[in-house]
Structure formats: structure tokens, C-alpha cells
Amino acid sequence: MSEDINYHRRRFLGSAATAIAATQLGRFGFADLLSSTQGTNMSFGPVKQIDAGVLNVGYAEAGPADGRAVILLHGWPYDIHSYVDVAPLLAAQGYRSIVPYLRGYGTTRFLSTDTLRNGQQAVLALDIIALMDALKIEKAIIAGCDWGARTADIVAVLWPERCKSLVSVSGYLIGSQEANKMPLPPNAELQWWYQFYFATERGRAGYEKYRRDFAKLIWQIASPKWNFDDATFDRSVAALDNPDHVSIVIHNYRWRLGHTQMPVLMRRNSRVSMRTESSRAASGTICRRKPRRPLPRLS
């Protein structure tokens, strides 16, 4: 299945807030939102931390504590600042916005050195369920772009009772290793050059050494009309300094091509999930974790 690069992913800032608000409350429409001032917020308040599943998750929060929950999920190679203008708009309408750093980004850390640095698509969704459990959020609007869009999609499919609504932007669908075996036309393959680069040890070493240069190149390729300044780039690229970032990214892209083994996942009926004590309430899951044992760290 082809996943063409979306050259307008930065437009998510406006479209996500519009879609969430317009479909949920109906209290204001496109004209109201588009007349709002955007692009002026440089940061969130202090980042909070909470243990959730196998992670200690860093997240930003905006809006009333008793507001309807909205979880906003960033992609690669971006961070929570993808929503620095969205969250205040939602907060002004009474929503409680939760904007977590995904595993391998920002202040999110693994609780154990023994946990596999796993970037497979379903485990990112499990992280969000664990976060919702930790924050005692039974149901939320789930929105995302890029990796975050895929993660939101999987939450909606595997845990529909936890997902009030879904906003998925940037063309990312739930991935299929089987579909990814099929070759694409040369121009489409070219768009995924970094996926094949990451499949090599040279690619891993290159991303480790040049991750900031890599991120800037992807920003420029993906959004050629976005004239971001150094301050905008610097505030987000710092999230890639996370000690597990390279391992998570490399594992994510290698998994897509079938170049990794997933010892903690079981498959049935072409649906993939994981279940832990933290996601006990997610009755829609279909697979259970085997008895826990130490797993090797991805090298």
C-alpha cells in the first residue's frame, strides 16, 4: 500500500482543531477558527511526567481538568510543538488537551533498561491506552499526524470504547508488512529512500550522527512551502536527543519492511495488539502478553 508523502502536513495545525471542535460541539465553525491568530505560541507550560505502562511519559496539558479530553499525537521527526497553536484553541473551547511525547522523544523514558526498544506500530497505540489509564481518562478524542495518525487509527480500531472520535491527518494508514512486500513504481520508492537507508547499519549510524540534519531535510522535503525559522526548528529537534530515539525510529522502519522479530506480539486474524495490566479495561484487544521475561535491547 503506497503512503505518499503529504506535502501539506503542517496544515494539520488548523484542520485538526477545526475538525475536533466542529464535529464535537458545533459551537463554532471554519470562519471562527480560521480567523483566530495562529503561529504565535512558542511553547507549552511546564511538561508533566507520569508513569504509564513501560514508560514514564512526558506530556503537555492545556485546558480545564474536567474538560472533554483530546489526545494530540505528533509524528516523526517532529514533537509536541506540532500542537503548540492547536492546544490553546481547544482549551479556549473547554477541551482538556493532552500532548504526549511518543516513546523515544523528548522527556519520555523507559522505566526499565531491559525493555525492548520497540517501535512497532501497535505498541505506540498501547502506550496511549496506558497513558489514558494513568490519567484516568476513560474515553478521549484521539487526533494525530504522521506517526501520530497511524497510532490514533490503531487506538480507534483496537480500543473503540476508548476513542470518542478520530482525527487522522497526513495520509498514514495502519501498516501491513505483507502489503509492504509489494514493489512500488520508482518515483514512489524514491519518496521512501530513508526507509531503505534505515534498513542498513550504515543508515542507523548515519541517523545517530546526523539526526538534526536529517530532521531538517525531512521538514524541508515534506513541507517545501513551510518557511520555518531556526527557533521553530530548534525547539522541536531537541526532542530527538532522547537516548532511545534512534533505536525506536530504526526499529519502526525496519519493522515495516519485515526486518525485525517481535517476540512480545501474537497475531490472529491479521490484527495485532498487546495487553497488559494497565490496559485491562480495553476489552477490544485480541492478544495477550506472554509471561514477562527480560528482553534484549535492540542494538
Backbone bond lengths (Angstrom), bond angles and torsions (degrees), N, CA, C in turn:
res aa  C-N    CA-C-N  psi(-1)  N-CA   C-N-CA  omega(-1)  CA-C   N-CA-C  phi
1 M - - - 1.453 - - 1.529 109.51 -
2 S 1.278 117.09 123.36 1.460 120.79 -178.47 1.514 110.81 -75.58
3 E 1.345 115.92 138.60 1.453 121.72 177.04 1.531 106.91 -126.06
4 D 1.327 116.34 79.06 1.449 120.29 -174.87 1.513 111.20 -62.81
5 I 1.318 115.57 145.19 1.460 120.36 177.62 1.518 109.34 -61.62
6 N 1.312 115.85 132.91 1.451 121.47 179.22 1.525 107.96 -92.98
7 Y 1.311 116.17 115.67 1.453 120.04 -175.10 1.517 113.49 -82.13
8 H 1.335 117.05 5.49 1.456 119.32 -179.34 1.525 111.23 -127.73
9 R 1.328 117.45 30.64 1.454 119.24 -174.10 1.525 112.07 -62.88
10 R 1.327 118.26 -26.34 1.457 118.70 179.95 1.520 112.02 -68.88
11 R 1.326 118.34 -18.24 1.455 120.19 176.64 1.516 111.60 -68.62
12 F 1.325 116.38 -6.35 1.458 120.33 177.41 1.517 111.82 -60.07
13 L 1.312 117.59 -30.60 1.459 120.88 -177.16 1.516 111.59 -54.13
14 G 1.334 115.82 -43.44 1.457 118.55 178.87 1.507 112.94 -84.28
15 S 1.333 117.55 -42.18 1.463 120.22 -172.96 1.518 112.37 -67.67
16 A 1.333 117.97 -35.88 1.458 119.84 -179.29 1.513 111.17 -65.15
17 A 1.325 115.71 -48.61 1.461 118.74 -179.75 1.516 111.25 -62.35
18 T 1.323 116.11 -40.30 1.455 120.25 178.87 1.515 111.17 -62.12
19 A 1.325 116.20 -48.31 1.464 120.17 -176.80 1.518 111.53 -63.72
20 I 1.329 116.63 -43.97 1.453 120.31 -179.33 1.525 110.65 -61.64
21 A 1.316 115.03 -51.81 1.455 118.56 -175.13 1.514 112.35 -69.15
22 A 1.313 116.72 -43.59 1.460 119.76 -175.59 1.517 112.14 -67.22
23 T 1.332 117.25 -37.02 1.456 119.51 -176.91 1.515 112.42 -82.75
24 Q 1.335 117.92 -22.63 1.453 119.87 -175.55 1.530 113.64 -95.49
25 L 1.306 117.22 -48.56 1.454 119.59 -174.29 1.517 113.52 -104.58
26 G 1.316 116.25 -32.25 1.451 119.20 -178.01 1.510 113.20 66.06
27 R 1.329 118.42 18.19 1.462 121.32 -175.68 1.519 112.80 -88.70
28 F 1.316 116.95 -15.82 1.453 119.51 175.31 1.517 107.97 -154.30
29 G 1.312 117.39 157.05 1.454 121.26 -173.62 1.505 112.64 -118.48
30 F 1.320 114.98 -162.24 1.459 121.18 -177.16 1.521 111.46 -59.08
31 A 1.299 117.93 -43.30 1.460 120.43 -175.34 1.515 111.17 -62.50
32 D 1.349 116.29 -42.03 1.464 119.65 -179.97 1.521 111.13 -63.50
33 L 1.346 115.53 -45.57 1.444 119.01 -176.34 1.518 112.08 -69.81
34 L 1.324 116.57 -44.48 1.454 119.68 -176.37 1.515 112.80 -69.06
35 S 1.337 116.39 -17.44 1.460 119.31 176.34 1.519 111.48 -85.13
36 S 1.356 116.41 -8.06 1.458 119.96 179.18 1.521 110.36 -71.59
37 T 1.316 116.02 152.40 1.457 120.78 177.33 1.518 109.37 -76.47
38 Q 1.340 116.77 125.04 1.451 121.50 178.62 1.526 109.78 -123.89
39 G 1.319 115.21 158.07 1.445 120.94 176.27 1.512 114.31 82.51
40 T 1.332 117.85 13.03 1.460 120.41 -177.01 1.522 112.83 -106.31
41 N 1.321 117.82 -11.70 1.458 120.73 -179.17 1.520 110.08 -88.92
42 M 1.311 116.46 129.50 1.455 120.18 -176.91 1.523 113.56 -101.61
43 S 1.340 117.47 -18.18 1.460 118.16 -177.35 1.514 110.77 -159.67
44 F 1.328 114.82 162.65 1.448 122.06 170.16 1.530 108.37 -87.27
45 G 1.328 115.03 179.86 1.450 119.04 169.01 1.515 109.55 -73.42
46 P 1.323 117.75 -168.66 1.470 120.71 179.76 1.525 111.32 -57.13
47 V 1.331 115.62 136.41 1.461 121.18 177.74 1.525 108.89 -73.62
48 K 1.325 116.63 133.55 1.454 122.36 179.33 1.523 109.49 -95.43
49 Q 1.317 117.19 161.80 1.462 122.65 179.08 1.519 109.24 -131.45
50 I 1.338 116.15 142.18 1.459 120.70 176.97 1.515 109.46 -152.39
51 D 1.332 116.55 140.36 1.463 120.60 174.18 1.518 109.10 -73.46
52 A 1.334 115.92 129.72 1.462 121.18 -178.57 1.523 108.60 -148.85
53 G 1.323 117.13 111.48 1.456 119.84 -177.50 1.509 111.32 63.43
54 V 1.325 117.07 -126.76 1.464 121.59 -178.89 1.518 112.18 -90.15
55 L 1.330 116.90 3.61 1.461 121.43 -173.61 1.520 112.78 -119.75
56 N 1.321 115.07 157.13 1.457 122.41 158.63 1.520 104.58 -104.51
57 V 1.328 116.76 109.13 1.453 122.59 -169.17 1.527 111.03 -94.29
58 G 1.329 115.24 130.17 1.450 121.08 170.50 1.523 109.21 -91.17
59 Y 1.325 117.26 135.26 1.459 119.61 -178.49 1.524 110.85 -151.76
60 A 1.313 114.85 149.90 1.458 121.63 172.40 1.520 108.25 -97.76
61 E 1.311 115.88 152.11 1.460 120.43 -179.24 1.513 109.44 -139.01
62 A 1.322 116.11 140.35 1.463 121.35 177.90 1.517 108.45 -144.41
63 G 1.317 116.24 145.00 1.454 120.30 178.09 1.513 112.42 102.05
64 P 1.325 117.36 171.89 1.466 121.79 -177.22 1.514 112.37 -67.42
65 A 1.338 116.37 142.78 1.461 121.49 -178.21 1.522 112.26 -62.11
66 D 1.331 117.12 -26.86 1.460 120.37 -179.89 1.529 112.37 -98.74
67 G 1.326 117.21 11.65 1.456 120.80 179.57 1.516 111.93 -76.19
68 R 1.313 116.46 163.81 1.455 120.83 176.30 1.521 109.10 -64.23
69 A 1.321 116.67 128.74 1.468 121.27 -171.81 1.520 111.88 -76.54
70 V 1.334 115.10 135.86 1.456 123.71 173.06 1.522 107.21 -128.05
71 I 1.320 117.42 124.10 1.457 121.65 178.42 1.521 108.26 -106.84
72 L 1.331 116.06 121.83 1.460 123.24 -174.08 1.529 108.90 -110.88
73 L 1.327 116.65 121.30 1.459 122.17 -170.85 1.520 111.72 -114.57
74 H 1.313 115.66 125.42 1.461 120.83 -177.84 1.524 111.29 -84.79
75 G 1.321 115.27 176.01 1.457 121.74 -179.67 1.513 112.11 -119.82
76 W 1.320 114.83 -161.20 1.469 122.59 178.83 1.524 108.72 -116.03
77 P 1.335 117.76 138.56 1.466 128.98 -3.83 1.536 110.69 -98.83
78 Y 1.304 115.79 70.24 1.468 123.06 -177.38 1.525 108.91 -118.87
79 D 1.321 116.32 -166.28 1.459 119.39 178.70 1.526 109.24 -156.73
80 I 1.303 117.35 -163.77 1.461 121.96 -175.12 1.522 112.89 -62.37
81 H 1.331 118.16 -20.78 1.467 120.44 -178.30 1.530 112.81 -71.75
82 S 1.334 116.57 -4.80 1.462 118.73 169.26 1.529 110.60 -58.29
83 Y 1.330 116.09 -22.49 1.469 121.41 -174.86 1.525 113.02 -116.28
84 V 1.307 116.42 17.39 1.460 118.41 -176.22 1.527 111.98 -66.18
85 D 1.321 117.72 -22.56 1.464 121.49 174.94 1.525 112.66 -97.42
86 V 1.331 116.53 -24.20 1.457 120.71 -179.92 1.527 111.32 -73.80
87 A 1.323 116.67 -47.43 1.466 120.48 -174.46 1.530 113.18 -55.99
88 P 1.346 119.79 -43.96 1.468 118.47 178.67 1.525 112.92 -63.86
89 L 1.324 117.80 -33.98 1.462 120.74 177.69 1.521 110.91 -64.14
90 L 1.323 115.18 -42.67 1.451 119.03 178.66 1.520 111.37 -69.43
91 A 1.337 116.47 -40.69 1.461 119.96 178.79 1.525 111.35 -60.09
92 A 1.331 116.28 -38.19 1.468 120.28 179.68 1.524 111.82 -64.55
93 Q 1.324 117.02 -21.10 1.463 121.33 178.65 1.530 112.01 -98.75
94 G 1.327 116.08 9.55 1.454 120.03 174.82 1.510 115.95 92.60
95 Y 1.345 117.93 7.48 1.452 121.10 178.04 1.527 110.86 -84.21
96 R 1.316 115.53 151.82 1.463 122.08 171.12 1.521 107.49 -101.65
97 S 1.309 116.94 107.62 1.471 122.03 -177.86 1.520 110.21 -92.93
98 I 1.320 116.35 128.46 1.462 123.89 175.04 1.525 106.62 -115.43
99 V 1.338 116.70 122.47 1.468 120.95 -175.65 1.530 108.08 -125.13
100 P 1.333 117.83 93.22 1.465 120.35 -175.32 1.528 113.24 -88.22
101 Y 1.317 114.75 149.25 1.460 119.93 164.89 1.526 107.28 -74.53
102 L 1.325 118.06 127.38 1.452 121.04 174.98 1.524 110.33 -65.72
103 R 1.310 116.43 163.33 1.470 119.48 176.47 1.531 109.34 -55.86
104 G 1.327 114.66 134.18 1.457 119.78 -178.58 1.515 114.35 89.19
105 Y 1.316 117.65 7.26 1.472 121.44 -178.32 1.524 110.60 -130.71
106 G 1.323 114.96 147.36 1.457 121.10 170.30 1.510 113.95 54.54
107 T 1.333 115.81 -132.58 1.466 121.15 -175.74 1.524 113.26 -92.97
108 T 1.319 118.54 4.89 1.463 120.95 176.22 1.530 109.63 -73.78
109 R 1.322 115.83 131.91 1.461 121.46 -177.34 1.526 110.73 -134.07
110 F 1.327 116.03 152.26 1.459 121.26 171.95 1.528 108.69 -76.23
111 L 1.323 115.74 142.63 1.457 120.38 -179.86 1.522 111.53 -77.35
112 S 1.330 117.16 -24.00 1.457 121.28 -177.63 1.520 110.65 -129.39
113 T 1.316 115.27 140.99 1.464 119.91 175.75 1.524 110.79 -72.55
114 D 1.338 117.41 -15.11 1.457 121.18 -177.68 1.522 113.43 -84.94
115 T 1.323 117.71 -12.55 1.461 120.95 -177.14 1.521 110.87 -72.39
116 L 1.330 115.82 130.81 1.454 120.54 177.20 1.521 110.27 -57.00
117 R 1.314 117.49 131.46 1.475 121.70 176.27 1.526 107.29 -79.52
118 N 1.296 113.77 82.64 1.452 124.72 -168.58 1.528 109.67 -99.10
119 G 1.327 117.06 123.03 1.458 120.78 178.63 1.514 112.93 -109.55
120 Q 1.340 117.61 13.69 1.457 121.69 -178.80 1.527 110.24 -61.18
121 Q 1.322 117.44 148.73 1.450 121.47 -168.38 1.530 114.36 -61.67
122 A 1.333 119.01 -38.44 1.457 120.48 -176.15 1.519 112.23 -70.38
123 V 1.326 116.96 -30.63 1.461 118.84 -176.81 1.528 111.14 -70.56
124 L 1.333 117.47 -28.68 1.459 119.92 175.47 1.527 110.34 -66.02
125 A 1.328 115.95 -36.91 1.460 119.55 176.48 1.522 110.96 -67.39
126 L 1.329 116.32 -40.21 1.458 120.23 177.14 1.521 111.10 -60.06
127 D 1.338 116.99 -37.23 1.461 120.47 176.66 1.528 111.18 -57.33
128 I 1.336 116.88 -38.77 1.458 120.15 -178.32 1.521 110.52 -70.82
129 I 1.327 117.74 -38.68 1.461 120.17 175.62 1.524 110.44 -62.49
130 A 1.341 116.34 -42.50 1.467 119.94 177.76 1.527 111.02 -62.88
131 L 1.320 117.55 -38.46 1.460 121.15 177.84 1.525 110.37 -65.06
132 M 1.328 116.70 -43.61 1.462 119.82 178.00 1.526 110.89 -60.91
133 D 1.327 116.21 -40.70 1.460 120.00 177.21 1.528 110.79 -61.80
134 A 1.321 116.21 -45.22 1.463 120.40 -178.08 1.527 111.72 -64.02
135 L 1.325 116.25 -35.95 1.469 121.11 -179.83 1.527 111.80 -88.83
136 K 1.327 116.42 1.42 1.471 122.26 -179.65 1.526 111.60 58.22
137 I 1.327 114.54 42.91 1.462 121.55 175.18 1.519 107.39 -102.48
138 E 1.318 117.12 111.98 1.451 120.73 -177.31 1.523 111.94 -75.41
139 K 1.330 116.29 -38.92 1.461 120.78 -176.55 1.514 108.20 -147.05
140 A 1.337 116.27 143.21 1.469 120.53 -178.06 1.514 110.22 -147.00
141 I 1.315 114.89 158.37 1.456 121.50 165.73 1.521 105.92 -77.57
142 I 1.326 117.53 126.31 1.466 121.80 -177.64 1.523 108.26 -110.01
143 A 1.319 116.15 123.23 1.463 120.98 -179.41 1.515 109.40 -131.25
144 G 1.331 116.15 146.53 1.450 118.58 179.68 1.514 112.42 -163.01
145 C 1.327 114.79 161.04 1.463 121.87 173.08 1.525 108.03 -129.06
146 D 1.331 116.08 148.39 1.459 121.71 177.48 1.537 109.68 59.14
147 W 1.321 120.06 -127.65 1.463 120.38 176.94 1.523 110.68 -54.04
148 G 1.327 115.77 -37.15 1.451 119.96 -179.22 1.512 112.66 -64.54
149 A 1.337 116.85 -33.30 1.466 120.56 177.58 1.525 110.44 -65.32
150 R 1.325 116.10 -46.02 1.461 119.96 178.68 1.531 110.54 -62.16
151 T 1.323 116.34 -42.44 1.456 120.54 178.73 1.522 111.02 -61.37
152 A 1.324 116.59 -44.14 1.464 120.76 177.92 1.523 110.88 -61.55
153 D 1.335 116.97 -41.06 1.460 121.09 178.67 1.530 111.10 -58.96
154 I 1.334 115.95 -44.25 1.460 120.17 -176.91 1.519 110.99 -68.65
155 V 1.320 117.20 -39.50 1.470 119.70 174.92 1.521 110.10 -57.43
156 A 1.330 116.27 -45.51 1.464 120.53 -178.11 1.527 112.00 -64.14
157 V 1.339 117.34 -34.52 1.457 121.08 -178.13 1.528 111.66 -77.83
158 L 1.326 116.81 -46.72 1.459 120.83 -173.14 1.522 113.77 -87.79
159 W 1.311 116.74 -26.96 1.460 121.37 179.51 1.532 110.20 -128.58
160 P 1.312 118.75 59.92 1.469 120.21 -175.52 1.523 113.16 -59.62
161 E 1.333 116.38 -28.14 1.468 119.13 -179.28 1.529 112.28 -72.51
162 R 1.334 117.28 -11.66 1.466 120.95 178.90 1.521 112.00 -99.95
163 C 1.318 116.80 -7.33 1.473 121.92 -173.97 1.525 109.86 -111.47
164 K 1.325 116.08 109.61 1.466 121.18 177.67 1.519 111.20 -70.16
165 S 1.329 115.99 -47.45 1.460 122.68 178.50 1.519 108.38 -151.02
166 L 1.325 115.70 163.12 1.464 121.67 -177.43 1.520 110.12 -127.90
167 V 1.337 115.84 131.06 1.466 121.88 171.05 1.521 106.44 -124.92
168 S 1.323 116.85 109.52 1.461 122.60 -174.51 1.524 108.87 -122.18
169 V 1.342 115.98 115.07 1.461 121.02 -171.46 1.526 110.47 -125.82
170 S 1.303 116.80 144.35 1.465 125.62 173.43 1.508 113.24 104.52
171 G 1.321 117.36 14.77 1.450 120.14 169.38 1.508 116.51 78.67
172 Y 1.326 118.87 4.77 1.454 120.50 -179.16 1.520 110.45 -82.41
173 L 1.333 116.41 128.18 1.443 123.15 176.03 1.521 108.71 -110.82
174 I 1.329 116.06 168.55 1.458 119.43 174.91 1.526 108.12 -64.14
175 G 1.312 115.77 126.76 1.454 120.97 -172.04 1.519 113.28 -76.82
176 S 1.305 115.26 155.74 1.460 122.75 177.05 1.514 108.79 -131.99
177 Q 1.333 116.50 119.21 1.455 119.11 176.88 1.520 111.30 -62.80
178 E 1.315 116.47 -35.01 1.457 119.90 179.99 1.521 110.29 -65.68
179 A 1.345 116.60 -46.00 1.463 119.99 178.73 1.522 111.37 -64.30
180 N 1.334 116.12 -33.22 1.460 119.66 -178.85 1.530 113.16 -70.49
181 K 1.333 117.27 -9.50 1.453 119.98 175.38 1.528 111.90 -75.46
182 M 1.313 116.01 -17.98 1.454 120.32 -176.77 1.523 110.63 -80.74
183 P 1.320 118.89 129.15 1.469 120.92 179.53 1.524 110.80 -69.86
184 L 1.324 114.55 152.40 1.460 122.14 177.53 1.523 109.23 -111.23
185 P 1.318 118.69 165.09 1.464 120.61 173.53 1.528 110.15 -57.73
186 P 1.320 117.95 152.74 1.466 121.36 -174.46 1.525 114.31 -52.31
187 N 1.328 117.95 -41.31 1.457 119.36 -178.30 1.527 111.44 -64.56
188 A 1.322 116.44 -37.44 1.462 120.37 177.81 1.528 110.74 -69.89
189 E 1.319 117.64 -40.13 1.457 120.68 177.43 1.529 110.82 -62.32
190 L 1.327 116.34 -37.91 1.454 120.94 179.84 1.524 111.80 -59.03
191 Q 1.324 116.59 -36.72 1.456 120.15 -179.88 1.521 112.41 -63.66
192 W 1.339 116.47 -21.92 1.461 121.35 -179.20 1.524 111.89 -105.68
193 W 1.327 116.92 29.18 1.458 120.37 -176.67 1.523 112.46 -55.09
194 Y 1.327 117.16 -38.75 1.465 119.67 -176.06 1.525 111.74 -69.31
195 Q 1.333 117.88 -27.12 1.455 120.59 176.74 1.528 110.44 -63.04
196 F 1.315 116.03 -41.80 1.465 120.03 179.44 1.532 110.74 -74.48
197 Y 1.317 116.84 -33.98 1.462 121.77 175.98 1.523 110.43 -61.65
198 F 1.347 116.18 -43.94 1.459 120.84 -179.64 1.522 112.66 -68.01
199 A 1.315 117.30 -17.76 1.466 120.23 178.85 1.519 112.23 -72.99
200 T 1.336 117.19 -8.94 1.464 121.81 -179.28 1.519 110.10 -108.31
201 E 1.329 116.15 157.10 1.466 119.92 175.79 1.527 110.76 -67.99
202 R 1.315 116.84 -30.46 1.468 119.79 173.87 1.527 109.70 -61.13
203 G 1.339 116.68 -40.72 1.450 120.71 178.82 1.518 112.49 -64.17
204 R 1.322 116.48 -41.42 1.461 119.49 177.05 1.530 110.97 -61.64
205 A 1.333 115.12 -46.48 1.464 119.66 -179.96 1.526 110.88 -64.05
206 G 1.332 116.20 -39.12 1.459 119.76 179.50 1.516 112.44 -65.53
207 Y 1.329 116.59 -40.73 1.465 119.17 178.86 1.523 110.78 -68.90
208 E 1.317 117.02 -37.99 1.466 120.82 176.54 1.521 111.08 -59.92
209 K 1.312 116.28 -42.65 1.469 120.82 -175.71 1.516 112.60 -79.78
210 Y 1.325 117.66 -35.94 1.465 120.97 -171.23 1.529 112.83 -121.17
211 R 1.332 117.50 33.40 1.460 118.37 -171.88 1.526 112.92 -60.80
212 R 1.323 118.87 -33.96 1.466 120.92 179.37 1.525 110.85 -70.13
213 D 1.322 116.32 -44.00 1.464 119.55 176.51 1.527 110.38 -62.90
214 F 1.312 115.13 -37.77 1.457 120.71 179.83 1.522 109.95 -63.33
215 A 1.330 116.36 -46.67 1.464 120.49 -179.30 1.523 111.15 -61.23
216 K 1.309 116.79 -43.24 1.469 119.19 -179.43 1.524 110.91 -63.76
217 L 1.329 117.05 -39.62 1.462 120.25 178.48 1.534 110.82 -62.93
218 I 1.333 117.07 -44.07 1.461 120.09 179.66 1.529 110.63 -64.38
219 W 1.324 117.88 -41.70 1.474 120.78 176.54 1.531 110.05 -56.78
220 Q 1.328 115.93 -45.01 1.470 119.96 -176.56 1.529 111.64 -69.41
221 I 1.325 116.99 -39.56 1.457 120.27 179.90 1.532 110.95 -69.90
222 A 1.328 115.84 -44.59 1.462 120.52 -175.56 1.523 112.54 -72.14
223 S 1.327 117.14 -30.90 1.468 120.65 -176.58 1.524 109.85 -134.63
224 P 1.333 117.36 71.77 1.470 120.74 -173.29 1.528 114.28 -63.69
225 K 1.319 117.97 -19.18 1.466 120.40 -179.84 1.532 112.57 -98.91
226 W 1.311 116.08 4.70 1.468 120.02 -179.60 1.534 108.54 -92.54
227 N 1.302 117.49 106.73 1.465 122.24 -178.03 1.532 109.78 -90.47
228 F 1.313 115.15 68.44 1.465 119.30 -179.67 1.526 110.03 -72.48
229 D 1.328 114.96 148.25 1.465 119.81 178.82 1.528 110.01 -96.77
230 D 1.331 115.89 175.73 1.459 120.69 -177.01 1.522 111.78 -62.70
231 A 1.334 116.68 -38.12 1.464 119.82 -178.60 1.528 111.17 -63.48
232 T 1.321 116.47 -41.09 1.462 120.96 179.29 1.523 110.75 -64.44
233 F 1.321 115.79 -43.34 1.460 119.56 179.88 1.522 111.11 -67.76
234 D 1.325 116.32 -45.48 1.461 120.34 -175.00 1.524 112.31 -62.93
235 R 1.329 117.82 -36.46 1.470 119.62 -177.34 1.532 111.03 -67.44
236 S 1.339 117.09 -28.66 1.463 120.24 -179.84 1.519 113.12 -91.11
237 V 1.322 117.01 -39.99 1.461 119.37 -174.57 1.520 111.61 -66.47
238 A 1.324 117.63 -20.68 1.466 120.06 176.90 1.521 111.22 -60.18
239 A 1.346 117.23 -27.40 1.467 120.90 179.95 1.521 111.98 -65.68
240 L 1.330 117.12 -20.33 1.461 121.05 -178.75 1.525 112.12 -81.18
241 D 1.324 116.73 -4.47 1.463 120.44 177.05 1.525 112.19 -79.02
242 N 1.319 117.28 -2.74 1.456 122.01 176.48 1.536 109.60 -51.31
243 P 1.327 118.57 134.76 1.474 120.26 -174.72 1.530 114.42 -63.26
244 D 1.330 117.47 -19.79 1.460 120.70 -179.75 1.522 112.83 -102.36
245 H 1.321 117.20 2.69 1.461 120.31 -172.11 1.531 112.53 -59.35
246 V 1.305 117.17 -50.69 1.464 120.13 -176.07 1.523 110.71 -62.26
247 S 1.319 117.58 -43.21 1.454 120.60 -179.72 1.527 111.79 -61.33
248 I 1.334 116.92 -41.44 1.461 120.88 -179.34 1.529 110.50 -67.15
249 V 1.313 117.13 -45.64 1.464 120.78 -178.40 1.520 111.02 -64.18
250 I 1.321 116.77 -47.33 1.460 119.79 -178.83 1.523 110.45 -63.02
251 H 1.323 116.47 -43.09 1.462 119.32 179.79 1.526 110.96 -63.66
252 N 1.313 117.26 -39.40 1.468 121.43 179.53 1.524 111.26 -58.54
253 Y 1.323 116.18 -50.07 1.459 118.87 -175.93 1.522 112.24 -75.45
254 R 1.319 118.24 -32.41 1.460 119.39 176.52 1.530 110.62 -68.76
255 W 1.336 116.77 -36.95 1.459 119.72 177.91 1.529 110.65 -59.41
256 R 1.311 116.69 -40.14 1.462 120.19 -178.41 1.527 111.71 -57.98
257 L 1.324 115.99 -34.38 1.460 120.75 -178.73 1.526 112.51 -92.81
258 G 1.336 115.72 3.80 1.464 119.24 178.43 1.504 113.98 78.19
259 H 1.341 117.53 24.32 1.459 121.06 -176.45 1.517 113.37 -99.34
260 T 1.340 117.50 16.17 1.459 120.59 177.84 1.519 108.75 -132.85
261 Q 1.322 115.24 161.54 1.450 121.84 173.62 1.520 108.15 -108.09
262 M 1.333 117.49 141.54 1.448 121.62 -177.79 1.528 109.96 -116.74
263 P 1.331 118.71 83.57 1.461 120.31 -175.08 1.512 113.87 -68.44
264 V 1.333 119.21 -18.74 1.463 120.62 -176.54 1.509 112.28 -96.75
265 L 1.320 118.29 1.61 1.457 120.69 -178.62 1.514 110.75 -110.17
266 M 1.296 116.39 143.85 1.456 122.91 170.65 1.515 107.19 -118.40
267 R 1.315 116.96 151.16 1.456 121.12 -176.84 1.525 109.38 -121.27
268 R 1.324 114.81 144.69 1.456 119.89 173.59 1.515 108.30 -158.99
269 N 1.311 115.94 134.86 1.461 121.69 177.64 1.522 112.35 55.49
270 S 1.339 116.57 32.97 1.465 123.08 177.09 1.516 113.20 63.50
271 R 1.330 118.49 16.24 1.458 121.43 175.99 1.516 107.35 -115.39
272 V 1.331 116.24 141.76 1.453 121.41 -174.23 1.506 108.91 -123.29
273 S 1.329 115.96 134.74 1.454 119.01 176.60 1.513 109.39 -157.00
274 M 1.311 116.02 175.04 1.446 122.97 174.43 1.509 106.63 -139.01
275 R 1.326 116.48 149.64 1.441 119.22 -179.93 1.512 109.30 -132.23
276 T 1.300 117.44 133.83 1.445 122.47 177.87 1.507 108.32 -132.29
277 E 1.321 116.47 175.64 1.453 120.22 177.89 1.522 111.29 -59.34
278 S 1.335 116.68 -33.11 1.457 119.87 -177.61 1.513 112.91 -70.62
279 S 1.326 117.51 -17.17 1.467 119.84 -179.86 1.525 111.07 -115.38
280 R 1.320 116.72 31.12 1.447 122.55 -176.98 1.523 112.03 -56.92
281 A 1.334 115.57 -33.01 1.461 119.04 -175.79 1.520 113.09 -77.12
282 A 1.318 117.19 -10.45 1.465 119.81 -175.94 1.525 109.75 -82.81
283 S 1.326 116.41 81.35 1.456 120.80 -173.84 1.515 112.93 -68.73
284 G 1.334 117.75 -13.86 1.453 120.10 -179.57 1.510 113.81 -80.26
285 T 1.325 118.65 -6.61 1.459 119.24 179.91 1.520 109.63 -71.25
286 I 1.322 115.24 157.15 1.466 118.93 -171.64 1.513 113.21 -123.25
287 C 1.342 117.87 -5.02 1.456 119.51 -176.93 1.511 109.20 -131.73
288 R 1.320 116.08 150.47 1.458 120.99 179.89 1.521 109.76 -117.00
289 R 1.320 115.10 146.33 1.455 120.06 176.45 1.526 109.66 -72.63
290 K 1.312 116.10 138.91 1.450 120.60 174.44 1.527 109.05 -69.23
291 P 1.353 118.71 164.95 1.456 120.23 176.95 1.518 110.85 -50.49
292 R 1.327 114.85 133.84 1.454 119.52 -171.58 1.521 111.37 -67.94
293 R 1.292 115.02 137.76 1.453 121.40 173.60 1.510 107.46 -146.01
294 P 1.336 118.21 156.32 1.469 119.58 -178.71 1.502 111.32 -58.21
295 L 1.340 115.94 137.49 1.456 121.49 179.02 1.514 109.51 -114.86
296 P 1.308 117.23 146.28 1.474 119.14 -179.96 1.515 110.93 -69.30
297 R 1.299 115.78 143.97 1.464 120.41 174.99 1.520 109.34 -75.53
298 L 1.336 114.74 136.05 1.471 118.71 178.91 1.518 109.39 -64.07
299 S 1.299 116.06 129.79 1.474 119.40 -178.60 1.514 109.89 -104.46
